């Protein structure tokens, strides 16, 4: 994660808003994400739920996968970089991390420009 954003990673309100954004974005694709509210485990908890969905969607629904990345605002360039630099067994985790980081950035941007 970008070091300038790291200080916000422990902010429970921002974590909750990020989880809510993930829940909204993934509900469109029929994935129910549940967030316990525990800020200490939030990141791992969200990765655990998103990663298998990303792996399955990439394998079985490539067009849906592309729509999801577009919806979340993951650039094609960023995605291609992950594809070219990831081992196959790490691909879905890296994409999931990228998604969560982008959702986090969107929440921070909304807060700064309110």
Rosetta blueprint (number, residue, H / E / L):
1 X L
2 X L
3 X L
4 X L
5 X L
6 X H
7 X H
8 X H
9 X L
10 X L
11 X L
12 X H
13 X H
14 X H
15 X H
16 X H
17 X H
18 X H
19 X H
20 X H
21 X H
22 X H
23 X H
24 X H
25 X H
26 X H
27 X H
28 X L
29 X L
30 X L
31 X L
32 X L
33 X L
34 X L
35 X L
36 X L
37 X L
38 X L
39 X L
40 X L
41 X L
42 X H
43 X H
44 X H
45 X H
46 X H
47 X H
48 X H
49 X H
50 X H
51 X H
52 X H
53 X H
54 X H
55 X H
56 X H
57 X H
58 X H
59 X H
60 X H
61 X L
62 X H
63 X H
64 X H
65 X H
66 X H
67 X H
68 X H
69 X H
70 X H
71 X H
72 X H
73 X L
74 X L
75 X L
76 X H
77 X H
78 X H
79 X H
80 X H
81 X H
82 X H
83 X H
84 X H
85 X H
86 X L
87 X L
88 X L
89 X L
90 X L
91 X H
92 X H
93 X H
94 X H
95 X H
96 X H
97 X H
98 X H
99 X H
100 X H
101 X H
102 X H
103 X H
104 X H
105 X H
106 X H
107 X H
108 X H
109 X H
110 X H
111 X H
112 X H
113 X L
114 X L
